[in-house]
């Protein structure tokens, strides 16, 4: 009888340990998911030429990515003297004073795209217009 009781207690202890370890494993998974979502930002990129929108993308990006990195990852970008001069085949034209400019949430930043780091919910509008 005593041997049977020891087996039951041992089995109960093993079951309890499996339950505890399983619960801890699930908690760790939730923390990892939370960390991943904390490092992801949701942004919008809008492309316009002469006032007309021709492209719009909702993107999920990494927290510490510059605007230039985001553009190079999601579009075919041409560069000229550290500035974006073409996006998806639409290039600026110095002769007709047509250049790419960008704003974030309706405000023009004081830095270039390589130095601008996006925040969650930002809307970036790139416009190819005459200056």
ABEGO torsion letter per residue (X at the ends): XAAAAAAAAAAAAAAAAAAAAAAAAAAAAAAAAAAAAAABBBBBBBBBBGGBBABBBBBBBBAABBAAAAAAAABBBBBBGGBBABBGGBBBBAAAGBBBBBBBGGBBBABBAAABBBBBGBBBBBBBBBX
